[in-house]
């Protein structure tokens, strides 16, 4: 699933490690997410959306 | 318990169990292994003392390792990867065990006219079935 995690993360000034720690996942999971290789659960997607200070999931993930 | 889960990560590439992930994990491993080497090779220790010490140390070691493996933190992606990898490994083991049973059965039938199978193979398969059924029962109840 395509997403804007990398772009939004950089805008928020977070490193992959920081985003991983805040989301309760490993850095490897964040890397896989940013590369679109892993589709997160709804819970994790929601957590990431909040950390990246976005209002809607669609602002982070391409849900099509 | 003695060891902490955050000192380790699950072993992915070579075998099962844990790999030290921090310097504390390496120290823990050394502290765990050193007494075994000392007790095995130190002179002037009776054989009985050696065996009893190693047995007690193995129990402490095993319980601590199980505790670490159960409490080790894994995110959803790691849990999924572990589940798939362990499932594939288990299917391979079951396939080989089933082939082993078939081979031993036919070999013993031809040679002696009766079925002779290593009971450990049967025990392994039965225990695996029990663990699978119990786990599915627990998960169905939980969710």
N, CA and C atoms of all chains as a GROMACS GRO file, in nm:
protein
  621
    1UNK      N    1   0.085  -0.119   0.000
    1UNK     CA    2   0.000   0.000   0.000
    1UNK      C    3   0.088   0.124   0.000
    2UNK      N    4   0.065   0.210  -0.100
    2UNK     CA    5   0.147   0.332  -0.107
    2UNK      C    6   0.110   0.425   0.008
    3UNK      N    7   0.206   0.503   0.051
    3UNK     CA    8   0.179   0.594   0.162
    3UNK      C    9   0.276   0.711   0.160
    4UNK      N   10   0.248   0.805   0.251
    4UNK     CA   11   0.333   0.925   0.258
    4UNK      C   12   0.408   0.929   0.391
    5UNK      N   13   0.432   0.813   0.450
    5UNK     CA   14   0.493   0.809   0.584
    5UNK      C   15   0.629   0.877   0.584
    6UNK      N   16   0.713   0.843   0.486
    6UNK     CA   17   0.848   0.899   0.482
    6UNK      C   18   0.844   1.051   0.473
    7UNK      N   19   0.761   1.100   0.382
    7UNK     CA   20   0.751   1.245   0.359
    7UNK      C   21   0.700   1.315   0.485
    8UNK      N   22   0.593   1.261   0.544
    8UNK     CA   23   0.533   1.324   0.663
    8UNK      C   24   0.626   1.313   0.783
    9UNK      N   25   0.698   1.204   0.791
    9UNK     CA   26   0.792   1.184   0.902
    9UNK      C   27   0.900   1.291   0.898
   10UNK      N   28   0.952   1.317   0.777
   10UNK     CA   29   1.057   1.418   0.764
   10UNK      C   30   1.001   1.557   0.796
   11UNK      N   31   0.877   1.581   0.756
   11UNK     CA   32   0.814   1.711   0.786
   11UNK      C   33   0.798   1.730   0.936
   12UNK      N   34   0.769   1.619   1.005
   12UNK     CA   35   0.752   1.624   1.151
   12UNK      C   36   0.887   1.628   1.224
   13UNK      N   37   0.994   1.604   1.150
   13UNK     CA   38   1.128   1.609   1.210
   13UNK      C   39   1.165   1.485   1.290
   14UNK      N   40   1.102   1.374   1.255
   14UNK     CA   41   1.132   1.249   1.328
   14UNK      C   42   1.224   1.161   1.246
   15UNK      N   43   1.310   1.088   1.316
   15UNK     CA   44   1.390   0.986   1.249
   15UNK      C   45   1.306   0.858   1.245
   16UNK      N   46   1.352   0.762   1.166
   16UNK     CA   47   1.280   0.633   1.159
   16UNK      C   48   1.278   0.568   1.297
   17UNK      N   49   1.390   0.580   1.366
   17UNK     CA   50   1.402   0.520   1.500
   17UNK      C   51   1.301   0.582   1.597
   18UNK      N   52   1.288   0.715   1.589
   18UNK     CA   53   1.195   0.785   1.680
   18UNK      C   54   1.051   0.748   1.648
   19UNK      N   55   1.019   0.743   1.520
   19UNK     CA   56   0.883   0.706   1.481
   19UNK      C   57   0.854   0.563   1.526
   20UNK      N   58   0.953   0.476   1.509
   20UNK     CA   59   0.936   0.336   1.550
   20UNK      C   60   0.911   0.326   1.700
   21UNK      N   61   0.990   0.400   1.776
   21UNK     CA   62   0.978   0.394   1.922
   21UNK      C   63   0.841   0.446   1.966
   22UNK      N   64   0.798   0.558   1.906
   22UNK     CA   65   0.669   0.616   1.943
   22UNK      C   66   0.552   0.525   1.904
   23UNK      N   67   0.570   0.453   1.792
   23UNK     CA   68   0.462   0.366   1.744
   23UNK      C   69   0.466   0.228   1.809
   24UNK      N   70   0.575   0.200   1.881
   24UNK     CA   71   0.587   0.069   1.948
   24UNK      C   72   0.623  -0.044   1.852
   25UNK      N   73   0.695  -0.009   1.746
   25UNK     CA   74   0.739  -0.111   1.650
   25UNK      C   75   0.890  -0.098   1.628
   26UNK      N   76   0.946  -0.189   1.551
   26UNK     CA   77   1.090  -0.181   1.523
   26UNK      C   78   1.115  -0.086   1.406
   27UNK      N   79   1.240  -0.042   1.396
   27UNK     CA   80   1.278   0.046   1.285
   27UNK      C   81   1.260  -0.027   1.152
   28UNK      N   82   1.285  -0.158   1.153
   28UNK     CA   83   1.269  -0.238   1.031
   28UNK      C   84   1.124  -0.235   0.981
   29UNK      N   85   1.031  -0.234   1.076
   29UNK     CA   86   0.889  -0.226   1.037
   29UNK      C   87   0.859  -0.091   0.973
   30UNK      N   88   0.915   0.015   1.028
   30UNK     CA   89   0.895   0.149   0.970
   30UNK      C   90   0.953   0.153   0.829
   31UNK      N   91   1.071   0.094   0.813
   31UNK     CA   92   1.134   0.091   0.680
   31UNK      C   93   1.043   0.018   0.581
   32UNK      N   94   0.990  -0.098   0.624
   32UNK     CA   95   0.901  -0.175   0.536
   32UNK      C   96   0.774  -0.099   0.504
   33UNK      N   97   0.724  -0.025   0.604
   33UNK     CA   98   0.603   0.055   0.582
   33UNK      C   99   0.631   0.164   0.479
   34UNK      N  100   0.741   0.236   0.498
   34UNK     CA  101   0.774   0.348   0.409
   34UNK      C  102   0.796   0.300   0.266
   35UNK      N  103   0.848   0.180   0.251
   35UNK     CA  104   0.872   0.126   0.118
   35UNK      C  105   0.747   0.062   0.059
   36UNK      N  106   0.637   0.064   0.135
   36UNK     CA  107   0.512   0.007   0.086
   36UNK      C  108   0.512  -0.145   0.080
   37UNK      N  109   0.609  -0.207   0.153
   37UNK     CA  110   0.620  -0.353   0.148
   37UNK      C  111   0.531  -0.419   0.254
   38UNK      N  112   0.490  -0.344   0.352
   38UNK     CA  113   0.410  -0.401   0.461
   38UNK      C  114   0.285  -0.315   0.482
   39UNK      N  115   0.169  -0.382   0.491
   39UNK     CA  116   0.044  -0.310   0.520
   39UNK      C  117   0.014  -0.320   0.668
   40UNK      N  118   0.005  -0.207   0.738
   40UNK     CA  119  -0.016  -0.213   0.883
   40UNK      C  120  -0.159  -0.250   0.918
   41UNK      N  121  -0.177  -0.293   1.042
   41UNK     CA  122  -0.313  -0.314   1.092
   41UNK      C  123  -0.378  -0.177   1.111
   42UNK      N  124  -0.508  -0.178   1.131
   42UNK     CA  125  -0.580  -0.051   1.150
   42UNK      C  126  -0.528   0.022   1.273
   43UNK      N  127  -0.499  -0.055   1.377
   43UNK     CA  128  -0.448   0.003   1.502
   43UNK      C  129  -0.315   0.073   1.482
   44UNK      N  130  -0.225   0.006   1.413
   44UNK     CA  131  -0.092   0.064   1.388
   44UNK      C  132  -0.104   0.184   1.294
   45UNK      N  133  -0.189   0.172   1.191
   45UNK     CA  134  -0.208   0.282   1.096
   45UNK      C  135  -0.260   0.406   1.168
   46UNK      N  136  -0.352   0.384   1.261
   46UNK     CA  137  -0.410   0.494   1.338
   46UNK      C  138  -0.305   0.560   1.428
   47UNK      N  139  -0.221   0.475   1.487
   47UNK     CA  140  -0.114   0.525   1.576
   47UNK      C  141  -0.019   0.613   1.496
   48UNK      N  142   0.020   0.565   1.380
   48UNK     CA  143   0.115   0.639   1.295
   48UNK      C  144   0.052   0.770   1.249
   49UNK      N  145  -0.075   0.765   1.216
   49UNK     CA  146  -0.146   0.886   1.173
   49UNK      C  147  -0.140   0.993   1.282
   50UNK      N  148  -0.160   0.951   1.406
   50UNK     CA  149  -0.159   1.046   1.520
   50UNK      C  150  -0.018   1.100   1.544
   51UNK      N  151   0.082   1.013   1.535
   51UNK     CA  152   0.220   1.057   1.557
   51UNK      C  153   0.261   1.158   1.450
   52UNK      N  154   0.213   1.136   1.327
   52UNK     CA  155   0.249   1.225   1.217
   52UNK      C  156   0.154   1.346   1.209
   53UNK      N  157   0.070   1.357   1.311
   53UNK     CA  158  -0.018   1.474   1.328
   53UNK      C  159  -0.112   1.496   1.208
   54UNK      N  160  -0.166   1.386   1.158
   54UNK     CA  161  -0.261   1.396   1.047
   54UNK      C  162  -0.402   1.366   1.099
   55UNK      N  163  -0.502   1.422   1.029
   55UNK     CA  164  -0.639   1.408   1.076
   55UNK      C  165  -0.702   1.276   1.029
   56UNK      N  166  -0.673   1.242   0.903
   56UNK     CA  167  -0.737   1.124   0.845
   56UNK      C  168  -0.632   1.022   0.799
   57UNK      N  169  -0.675   0.895   0.797
   57UNK     CA  170  -0.586   0.788   0.750
   57UNK      C  171  -0.549   0.812   0.603
   58UNK      N  172  -0.644   0.867   0.527
   58UNK     CA  173  -0.621   0.891   0.385
   58UNK      C  174  -0.509   0.993   0.362
   59UNK      N  175  -0.481   1.073   0.464
   59UNK     CA  176  -0.373   1.172   0.452
   59UNK      C  177  -0.235   1.104   0.460
   60UNK      N  178  -0.234   0.982   0.514
   60UNK     CA  179  -0.108   0.909   0.531
   60UNK      C  180  -0.098   0.792   0.432
   61UNK      N  181  -0.209   0.720   0.418
   61UNK     CA  182  -0.208   0.598   0.337
   61UNK      C  183  -0.298   0.614   0.216
   62UNK      N  184  -0.255   0.556   0.104
   62UNK     CA  185  -0.339   0.552  -0.016
   62UNK      C  186  -0.426   0.428  -0.005
   63UNK      N  187  -0.554   0.446   0.032
   63UNK     CA  188  -0.638   0.334   0.067
   63UNK      C  189  -0.701   0.263  -0.053
   64UNK      N  190  -0.670   0.309  -0.172
   64UNK     CA  191  -0.731   0.245  -0.291
   64UNK      C  192  -0.664   0.112  -0.323
   65UNK      N  193   1.306  -1.320   3.715
   65UNK     CA  194   1.404  -1.405   3.647
   65UNK      C  195   1.533  -1.326   3.624
   66UNK      N  196   1.632  -1.391   3.565
   66UNK     CA  197   1.765  -1.331   3.556
   66UNK      C  198   1.779  -1.243   3.431
   67UNK      N  199   1.755  -1.300   3.315
   67UNK     CA  200   1.774  -1.226   3.190
   67UNK      C  201   1.653  -1.142   3.156
   68UNK      N  202   1.678  -1.035   3.078
   68UNK     CA  203   1.568  -0.947   3.037
   68UNK      C  204   1.544  -0.963   2.887
   69UNK      N  205   1.417  -0.957   2.849
   69UNK     CA  206   1.379  -0.980   2.708
   69UNK      C  207   1.443  -0.877   2.616
   70UNK      N  208   1.459  -0.753   2.664
   70UNK     CA  209   1.513  -0.647   2.577
   70UNK      C  210   1.661  -0.667   2.544
   71UNK      N  211   1.728  -0.762   2.610
   71UNK     CA  212   1.867  -0.791   2.579
   71UNK      C  213   1.879  -0.884   2.459
   72UNK      N  214   1.767  -0.936   2.410
   72UNK     CA  215   1.771  -1.040   2.307
   72UNK      C  216   1.675  -1.010   2.194
   73UNK      N  217   1.702  -1.074   2.082
   73UNK     CA  218   1.606  -1.077   1.970
   73UNK      C  219   1.592  -1.224   1.930
   74UNK      N  220   1.483  -1.252   1.860
   74UNK     CA  221   1.462  -1.394   1.826
   74UNK      C  222   1.561  -1.434   1.716
   75UNK      N  223   1.603  -1.558   1.723
   75UNK     CA  224   1.697  -1.611   1.624
   75UNK      C  225   1.619  -1.638   1.495
   76UNK      N  226   1.665  -1.576   1.386
   76UNK     CA  227   1.589  -1.588   1.260
   76UNK      C  228   1.655  -1.682   1.161
   77UNK      N  229   1.788  -1.676   1.152
   77UNK     CA  230   1.856  -1.741   1.040
   77UNK      C  231   1.911  -1.878   1.071
   78UNK      N  232   1.963  -1.895   1.194
   78UNK     CA  233   2.026  -2.023   1.224
   78UNK      C  234   1.962  -2.084   1.347
   79UNK      N  235   1.862  -2.168   1.325
   79UNK     CA  236   1.802  -2.241   1.436
   79UNK      C  237   1.694  -2.163   1.509
   80UNK      N  238   1.662  -2.214   1.626
   80UNK     CA  239   1.557  -2.155   1.708
   80UNK      C  240   1.619  -2.093   1.833
   81UNK      N  241   1.539  -2.012   1.903
   81UNK     CA  242   1.587  -1.954   2.029
   81UNK      C  243   1.616  -1.807   2.015
   82UNK      N  244   1.719  -1.763   2.087
   82UNK     CA  245   1.748  -1.620   2.098
   82UNK      C  246   1.887  -1.586   2.051
   83UNK      N  247   1.904  -1.458   2.018
   83UNK     CA  248   2.036  -1.402   1.985
   83UNK      C  249   2.055  -1.280   2.073
   84UNK      N  250   2.174  -1.260   2.130
   84UNK     CA  251   2.194  -1.136   2.207
   84UNK      C  252   2.179  -1.014   2.116
   85UNK      N  253   2.107  -0.915   2.165
   85UNK     CA  254   2.086  -0.793   2.086
   85UNK      C  255   2.160  -0.674   2.146
   86UNK      N  256   2.202  -0.689   2.272
   86UNK     CA  257   2.275  -0.581   2.340
   86UNK      C  258   2.396  -0.641   2.410
   87UNK      N  259   2.483  -0.553   2.462
   87UNK     CA  260   2.602  -0.605   2.531
   87UNK      C  261   2.561  -0.683   2.656
   88UNK      N  262   2.446  -0.642   2.716
   88UNK     CA  263   2.399  -0.717   2.833
   88UNK      C  264   2.362  -0.861   2.795
   89UNK      N  265   2.308  -0.878   2.674
   89UNK     CA  266   2.273  -1.011   2.626
   89UNK      C  267   2.397  -1.099   2.613
   90UNK      N  268   2.505  -1.042   2.560
   90UNK     CA  269   2.631  -1.117   2.545
   90UNK      C  270   2.690  -1.153   2.681
   91UNK      N  271   2.683  -1.058   2.776
   91UNK     CA  272   2.734  -1.086   2.911
   91UNK      C  273   2.651  -1.197   2.976
   92UNK      N  274   2.520  -1.188   2.957
   92UNK     CA  275   2.430  -1.289   3.012
   92UNK      C  276   2.465  -1.427   2.957
   93UNK      N  277   2.488  -1.433   2.825
   93UNK     CA  278   2.521  -1.560   2.760
   93UNK      C  279   2.651  -1.616   2.817
   94UNK      N  280   2.749  -1.528   2.835
   94UNK     CA  281   2.877  -1.571   2.891
   94UNK      C  282   2.860  -1.623   3.034
   95UNK      N  283   2.783  -1.548   3.113
   95UNK     CA  284   2.760  -1.586   3.253
   95UNK      C  285   2.688  -1.720   3.261
   96UNK      N  286   2.605  -1.746   3.162
   96UNK     CA  287   2.528  -1.871   3.160
   96UNK      C  288   2.615  -1.989   3.117
   97UNK      N  289   2.704  -1.962   3.022
   97UNK     CA  290   2.783  -2.071   2.964
   97UNK      C  291   2.906  -2.103   3.049
   98UNK      N  292   2.965  -2.000   3.109
   98UNK     CA  293   3.090  -2.019   3.184
   98UNK      C  294   3.082  -2.125   3.295
   99UNK      N  295   2.979  -2.122   3.379
   99UNK     CA  296   2.972  -2.224   3.483
   99UNK      C  297   2.967  -2.366   3.425
  100UNK      N  298   2.902  -2.380   3.310
  100UNK     CA  299   2.892  -2.514   3.249
  100UNK      C  300   3.032  -2.562   3.210
  101UNK      N  301   3.110  -2.471   3.151
  101UNK     CA  302   3.247  -2.508   3.110
  101UNK      C  303   3.332  -2.538   3.234
  102UNK      N  304   3.317  -2.453   3.336
  102UNK     CA  305   3.398  -2.471   3.458
  102UNK      C  306   3.366  -2.604   3.525
  103UNK      N  307   3.238  -2.630   3.542
  103UNK     CA  308   3.198  -2.753   3.610
  103UNK      C  309   3.241  -2.876   3.530
  104UNK      N  310   3.235  -2.865   3.398
  104UNK     CA  311   3.271  -2.980   3.314
  104UNK      C  312   3.420  -3.010   3.320
  105UNK      N  313   3.503  -2.904   3.323
  105UNK     CA  314   3.647  -2.926   3.307
  105UNK      C  315   3.730  -2.907   3.433
  106UNK      N  316   3.670  -2.852   3.538
  106UNK     CA  317   3.749  -2.833   3.660
  106UNK      C  318   3.784  -2.969   3.722
  107UNK      N  319   3.910  -2.983   3.767
  107UNK     CA  320   3.947  -3.110   3.830
  107UNK      C  321   3.896  -3.116   3.974
  108UNK      N  322   3.911  -3.226   4.037
  108UNK     CA  323   3.877  -3.244   4.179
  108UNK      C  324   3.730  -3.221   4.210
  109UNK      N  325   3.644  -3.242   4.112
  109UNK     CA  326   3.499  -3.240   4.137
  109UNK      C  327   3.448  -3.380   4.110
  110UNK      N  328   3.370  -3.432   4.203
  110UNK     CA  329   3.320  -3.568   4.185
  110UNK      C  330   3.221  -3.569   4.069
  111UNK      N  331   3.206  -3.684   4.008
  111UNK     CA  332   3.116  -3.699   3.893
  111UNK      C  333   2.972  -3.668   3.933
  112UNK      N  334   2.935  -3.711   4.054
  112UNK     CA  335   2.799  -3.687   4.103
  112UNK      C  336   2.773  -3.536   4.117
  113UNK      N  337   2.870  -3.465   4.176
  113UNK     CA  338   2.856  -3.320   4.193
  113UNK      C  339   2.846  -3.252   4.057
  114UNK      N  340   2.928  -3.300   3.963
  114UNK     CA  341   2.929  -3.244   3.828
  114UNK      C  342   2.792  -3.259   3.764
  115UNK      N  343   2.736  -3.380   3.772
  115UNK     CA  344   2.608  -3.409   3.706
  115UNK      C  345   2.494  -3.330   3.772
  116UNK      N  346   2.493  -3.330   3.906
  116UNK     CA  347   2.385  -3.259   3.978
  116UNK      C  348   2.392  -3.109   3.949
  117UNK      N  349   2.513  -3.053   3.954
  117UNK     CA  350   2.530  -2.908   3.929
  117UNK      C  351   2.484  -2.873   3.788
  118UNK      N  352   2.526  -2.954   3.692
  118UNK     CA  353   2.488  -2.925   3.553
  118UNK      C  354   2.338  -2.938   3.533
  119UNK      N  355   2.278  -3.036   3.600
  119UNK     CA  356   2.134  -3.056   3.590
  119UNK      C  357   2.058  -2.937   3.645
  120UNK      N  358   2.098  -2.892   3.766
  120UNK     CA  359   2.031  -2.778   3.830
  120UNK      C  360   2.052  -2.652   3.745
  121UNK      N  361   2.175  -2.633   3.697
  121UNK     CA  362   2.204  -2.515   3.615
  121UNK      C  363   2.123  -2.519   3.485
  122UNK      N  364   2.107  -2.638   3.428
  122UNK     CA  365   2.029  -2.651   3.303
  122UNK      C  366   1.883  -2.615   3.328
  123UNK      N  367   1.830  -2.650   3.443
  123UNK     CA  368   1.690  -2.617   3.474
  123UNK      C  369   1.673  -2.467   3.489
  124UNK      N  370   1.767  -2.404   3.564
  124UNK     CA  371   1.759  -2.258   3.585
  124UNK      C  372   1.770  -2.188   3.450
  125UNK      N  373   1.869  -2.230   3.371
  125UNK     CA  374   1.897  -2.177   3.239
  125UNK      C  375   1.773  -2.188   3.150
  126UNK      N  376   1.714  -2.308   3.146
  126UNK     CA  377   1.598  -2.334   3.058
  126UNK      C  378   1.478  -2.250   3.100
  127UNK      N  379   1.451  -2.244   3.230
  127UNK     CA  380   1.335  -2.166   3.277
  127UNK      C  381   1.353  -2.018   3.244
  128UNK      N  382   1.475  -1.969   3.261
  128UNK     CA  383   1.499  -1.828   3.232
  128UNK      C  384   1.485  -1.799   3.083
  129UNK      N  385   1.538  -1.892   3.001
  129UNK     CA  386   1.527  -1.875   2.856
  129UNK      C  387   1.382  -1.876   2.811
  130UNK      N  388   1.302  -1.967   2.868
  130UNK     CA  389   1.160  -1.975   2.832
  130UNK      C  390   1.091  -1.845   2.869
  131UNK      N  391   1.124  -1.793   2.989
  131UNK     CA  392   1.065  -1.667   3.034
  131UNK      C  393   1.099  -1.554   2.938
  132UNK      N  394   1.226  -1.549   2.895
  132UNK     CA  395   1.268  -1.443   2.802
  132UNK      C  396   1.195  -1.459   2.668
  133UNK      N  397   1.187  -1.583   2.619
  133UNK     CA  398   1.124  -1.606   2.488
  133UNK      C  399   0.976  -1.570   2.489
  134UNK      N  400   0.911  -1.594   2.604
  134UNK     CA  401   0.767  -1.564   2.614
  134UNK      C  402   0.743  -1.413   2.625
  135UNK      N  403   0.836  -1.342   2.691
  135UNK     CA  404   0.813  -1.199   2.715
  135UNK      C  405   0.882  -1.109   2.614
  136UNK      N  406   0.958  -1.169   2.520
  136UNK     CA  407   1.030  -1.085   2.423
  136UNK      C  408   0.930  -1.005   2.340
  137UNK      N  409   0.964  -0.878   2.321
  137UNK     CA  410   0.872  -0.787   2.255
  137UNK      C  411   0.881  -0.800   2.103
  138UNK      N  412   0.766  -0.827   2.041
  138UNK     CA  413   0.765  -0.835   1.895
  138UNK      C  414   0.651  -0.750   1.844
  139UNK      N  415   0.676  -0.672   1.738
  139UNK     CA  416   0.564  -0.594   1.683
  139UNK      C  417   0.484  -0.683   1.588
  140UNK      N  418   0.376  -0.628   1.531
  140UNK     CA  419   0.283  -0.710   1.453
  140UNK      C  420   0.351  -0.772   1.331
  141UNK      N  421   0.440  -0.697   1.269
  141UNK     CA  422   0.509  -0.749   1.149
  141UNK      C  423   0.601  -0.865   1.187
  142UNK      N  424   0.674  -0.850   1.298
  142UNK     CA  425   0.764  -0.957   1.343
  142UNK      C  426   0.685  -1.081   1.384
  143UNK      N  427   0.570  -1.061   1.448
  143UNK     CA  428   0.486  -1.175   1.489
  143UNK      C  429   0.439  -1.251   1.366
  144UNK      N  430   0.399  -1.177   1.263
  144UNK     CA  431   0.350  -1.240   1.141
  144UNK      C  432   0.463  -1.317   1.072
  145UNK      N  433   0.580  -1.256   1.062
  145UNK     CA  434   0.696  -1.321   0.999
  145UNK      C  435   0.735  -1.446   1.075
  146UNK      N  436   0.734  -1.435   1.210
  146UNK     CA  437   0.771  -1.550   1.292
  146UNK      C  438   0.670  -1.663   1.272
  147UNK      N  439   0.540  -1.627   1.270
  147UNK     CA  440   0.435  -1.728   1.253
  147UNK      C  441   0.451  -1.800   1.119
  148UNK      N  442   0.478  -1.726   1.014
  148UNK     CA  443   0.491  -1.787   0.880
  148UNK      C  444   0.616  -1.876   0.875
  149UNK      N  445   0.728  -1.823   0.928
  149UNK     CA  446   0.854  -1.899   0.925
  149UNK      C  447   0.842  -2.028   1.008
  150UNK      N  448   0.780  -2.018   1.126
  150UNK     CA  449   0.767  -2.136   1.211
  150UNK      C  450   0.670  -2.236   1.150
  151UNK      N  451   0.565  -2.187   1.086
  151UNK     CA  452   0.470  -2.276   1.018
  151UNK      C  453   0.540  -2.353   0.907
  152UNK      N  454   0.618  -2.284   0.826
  152UNK     CA  455   0.691  -2.350   0.716
  152UNK      C  456   0.790  -2.453   0.770
  153UNK      N  457   0.860  -2.416   0.879
  153UNK     CA  458   0.956  -2.510   0.939
  153UNK      C  459   0.883  -2.633   0.992
  154UNK      N  460   0.768  -2.609   1.057
  154UNK     CA  461   0.692  -2.720   1.114
  154UNK      C  462   0.640  -2.813   1.005
  155UNK      N  463   0.588  -2.759   0.897
  155UNK     CA  464   0.539  -2.844   0.788
  155UNK      C  465   0.652  -2.929   0.731
  156UNK      N  466   0.770  -2.870   0.722
  156UNK     CA  467   0.885  -2.946   0.671
  156UNK      C  468   0.918  -3.061   0.767
  157UNK      N  469   0.920  -3.030   0.897
  157UNK     CA  470   0.951  -3.133   0.997
  157UNK      C  471   0.845  -3.243   0.994
  158UNK      N  472   0.718  -3.204   0.986
  158UNK     CA  473   0.609  -3.303   0.984
  158UNK      C  474   0.620  -3.390   0.859
  159UNK      N  475   0.651  -3.329   0.746
  159UNK     CA  476   0.664  -3.405   0.622
  159UNK      C  477   0.775  -3.510   0.637
  160UNK      N  478   0.888  -3.468   0.694
  160UNK     CA  479   1.000  -3.561   0.710
  160UNK      C  480   0.964  -3.671   0.812
  161UNK      N  481   0.898  -3.632   0.921
  161UNK     CA  482   0.856  -3.731   1.021
  161UNK      C  483   0.758  -3.832   0.960
  162UNK      N  484   0.662  -3.780   0.884
  162UNK     CA  485   0.563  -3.870   0.821
  162UNK      C  486   0.633  -3.964   0.724
  163UNK      N  487   0.727  -3.910   0.647
  163UNK     CA  488   0.804  -3.994   0.556
  163UNK      C  489   0.882  -4.099   0.635
  164UNK      N  490   0.939  -4.056   0.750
  164UNK     CA  491   1.015  -4.148   0.835
  164UNK      C  492   0.927  -4.261   0.887
  165UNK      N  493   0.806  -4.228   0.929
  165UNK     CA  494   0.712  -4.329   0.979
  165UNK      C  495   0.677  -4.427   0.867
  166UNK      N  496   0.647  -4.372   0.750
  166UNK     CA  497   0.611  -4.458   0.636
  166UNK      C  498   0.728  -4.550   0.599
  167UNK      N  499   0.846  -4.495   0.599
  167UNK     CA  500   0.965  -4.572   0.563
  167UNK      C  501   0.991  -4.683   0.666
  168UNK      N  502   0.988  -4.646   0.796
  168UNK     CA  503   1.013  -4.745   0.900
  168UNK      C  504   0.906  -4.853   0.901
  169UNK      N  505   0.782  -4.812   0.877
  169UNK     CA  506   0.672  -4.910   0.875
  169UNK      C  507   0.693  -5.012   0.764
  170UNK      N  508   0.719  -4.961   0.644
  170UNK     CA  509   0.734  -5.053   0.531
  170UNK      C  510   0.859  -5.139   0.547
  171UNK      N  511   0.966  -5.078   0.597
  171UNK     CA  512   1.092  -5.152   0.614
  171UNK      C  513   1.075  -5.266   0.716
  172UNK      N  514   1.008  -5.235   0.828
  172UNK     CA  515   0.990  -5.337   0.932
  172UNK      C  516   0.892  -5.444   0.887
  173UNK      N  517   0.789  -5.403   0.811
  173UNK     CA  518   0.692  -5.501   0.760
  173UNK      C  519   0.760  -5.602   0.668
  174UNK      N  520   0.845  -5.549   0.582
  174UNK     CA  521   0.916  -5.635   0.486
  174UNK      C  522   1.014  -5.726   0.560
  175UNK      N  523   1.088  -5.667   0.656
  175UNK     CA  524   1.194  -5.742   0.724
  175UNK      C  525   1.140  -5.842   0.826
  176UNK      N  526   1.043  -5.800   0.906
  176UNK     CA  527   1.000  -5.885   1.018
  176UNK      C  528   0.854  -5.925   1.012
  177UNK      N  529   0.778  -5.865   0.922
  177UNK     CA  530   0.636  -5.896   0.914
  177UNK      C  531   0.554  -5.823   1.020
  178UNK      N  532   0.619  -5.742   1.099
  178UNK     CA  533   0.544  -5.663   1.199
  178UNK      C  534   0.587  -5.517   1.190
  179UNK      N  535   0.502  -5.431   1.245
  179UNK     CA  536   0.529  -5.286   1.237
  179UNK      C  537   0.616  -5.243   1.356
  180UNK      N  538   0.730  -5.185   1.324
  180UNK     CA  539   0.817  -5.133   1.430
  180UNK      C  540   0.853  -4.989   1.398
  181UNK      N  541   0.804  -4.900   1.479
  181UNK     CA  542   0.831  -4.757   1.456
  181UNK      C  543   0.895  -4.700   1.582
  182UNK      N  544   0.990  -4.610   1.562
  182UNK     CA  545   1.053  -4.542   1.676
  182UNK      C  546   0.943  -4.465   1.752
  183UNK      N  547   0.917  -4.499   1.877
  183UNK     CA  548   0.808  -4.432   1.950
  183UNK      C  549   0.827  -4.282   1.964
  184UNK      N  550   0.951  -4.236   1.961
  184UNK     CA  551   0.975  -4.092   1.975
  184UNK      C  552   0.913  -4.013   1.859
  185UNK      N  553   0.910  -4.076   1.740
  185UNK     CA  554   0.850  -4.007   1.625
  185UNK      C  555   0.700  -3.990   1.650
  186UNK      N  556   0.638  -4.096   1.699
  186UNK     CA  557   0.493  -4.092   1.727
  186UNK      C  558   0.464  -3.991   1.837
  187UNK      N  559   0.546  -3.994   1.943
  187UNK     CA  560   0.528  -3.900   2.054
  187UNK      C  561   0.541  -3.756   2.005
  188UNK      N  562   0.640  -3.731   1.919
  188UNK     CA  563   0.662  -3.595   1.867
  188UNK      C  564   0.539  -3.548   1.789
  189UNK      N  565   0.486  -3.636   1.704
  189UNK     CA  566   0.370  -3.598   1.622
  189UNK      C  567   0.247  -3.575   1.712
  190UNK      N  568   0.225  -3.665   1.807
  190UNK     CA  569   0.108  -3.652   1.896
  190UNK      C  570   0.117  -3.525   1.980
  191UNK      N  571   0.235  -3.501   2.037
  191UNK     CA  572   0.253  -3.380   2.119
  191UNK      C  573   0.232  -3.255   2.035
  192UNK      N  574   0.281  -3.258   1.912
  192UNK     CA  575   0.260  -3.144   1.822
  192UNK      C  576   0.112  -3.120   1.798
  193UNK      N  577   0.037  -3.230   1.779
  193UNK     CA  578  -0.108  -3.218   1.757
  193UNK      C  579  -0.175  -3.157   1.880
  194UNK      N  580  -0.134  -3.203   1.998
  194UNK     CA  581  -0.193  -3.152   2.123
  194UNK      C  582  -0.166  -3.004   2.138
  195UNK      N  583  -0.042  -2.964   2.112
  195UNK     CA  584  -0.005  -2.822   2.124
  195UNK      C  585  -0.084  -2.738   2.024
  196UNK      N  586  -0.098  -2.788   1.902
  196UNK     CA  587  -0.171  -2.711   1.799
  196UNK      C  588  -0.318  -2.695   1.840
  197UNK      N  589  -0.380  -2.807   1.883
  197UNK     CA  590  -0.521  -2.802   1.921
  197UNK      C  591  -0.542  -2.709   2.040
  198UNK      N  592  -0.453  -2.718   2.140
  198UNK     CA  593  -0.466  -2.634   2.260
  198UNK      C  594  -0.450  -2.487   2.224
  199UNK      N  595  -0.354  -2.459   2.138
  199UNK     CA  596  -0.330  -2.320   2.099
  199UNK      C  597  -0.450  -2.265   2.024
  200UNK      N  598  -0.505  -2.342   1.931
  200UNK     CA  599  -0.623  -2.297   1.857
  200UNK      C  600  -0.742  -2.277   1.949
  201UNK      N  601  -0.758  -2.367   2.046
  201UNK     CA  602  -0.867  -2.358   2.144
  201UNK      C  603  -0.855  -2.229   2.224
  202UNK      N  604  -0.732  -2.204   2.271
  202UNK     CA  605  -0.706  -2.084   2.351
  202UNK      C  606  -0.731  -1.957   2.270
  203UNK      N  607  -0.683  -1.957   2.145
  203UNK     CA  608  -0.697  -1.837   2.061
  203UNK      C  609  -0.844  -1.812   2.024
  204UNK      N  610  -0.920  -1.920   1.997
  204UNK     CA  611  -1.062  -1.904   1.965
  204UNK      C  612  -1.138  -1.846   2.084
  205UNK      N  613  -1.103  -1.894   2.203
  205UNK     CA  614  -1.169  -1.844   2.325
  205UNK      C  615  -1.132  -1.698   2.350
  206UNK      N  616  -1.004  -1.667   2.323
  206UNK     CA  617  -0.953  -1.533   2.352
  206UNK      C  618  -1.016  -1.430   2.259
  207UNK      N  619  -1.030  -1.464   2.131
  207UNK     CA  620  -1.082  -1.366   2.036
  207UNK      C  621  -1.232  -1.385   2.016
   0.00000   0.00000   0.00000
